Amino acid sequence: MDMGRESRWDKDAMTVEIAFALVTAAVLAGVIFAVAWALALVLGLSGSAGRGVLVGGALLGAVAGVGRLVRVLLRFDKQRRMGN
């Protein structure tokens, strides 16, 4: 097999893995933000305190989402290079 070219199967596997990584990262970020929003509602936070919790939830969700995305794609790349 020519190592310089990837088969259609490999390209499809990469596409599926990228879609999986994006979807799970978005879901994780959304869940974390929803928890922060629910926390602000349950505690009755308003004004700058509520806004701070929401901004913190958004930032934490974004960081967790990007972390998930990177982790999934690196794991896939490692498996692909090992030939699995």
C-alpha positions, 0 to 999 in steps of 0.5 A: 500500500502506498503510504503517501495516500489514504484510502477512502475507508481511512478518509471516511473514518477520519470524517466520522471521528471529527464529527464525533469529536465536534458533537461530543465537545458541543454537548459537553460544553452545553451541559456545563453551561446548562449546569451553570445556568441552572445554578444561577436560577436555583440560587436566585443570582441576579445582576453581576453575580448571575452574569459572573456565574454564566460567564464562568460556565461559558468559559468552563464549557468552552475549555472542556469542549476544546479539551474533549475535541483535542483528546478525541482527535489525538486518540484517533491519530495515535490509533491510526498511526499504530495501524488499528 
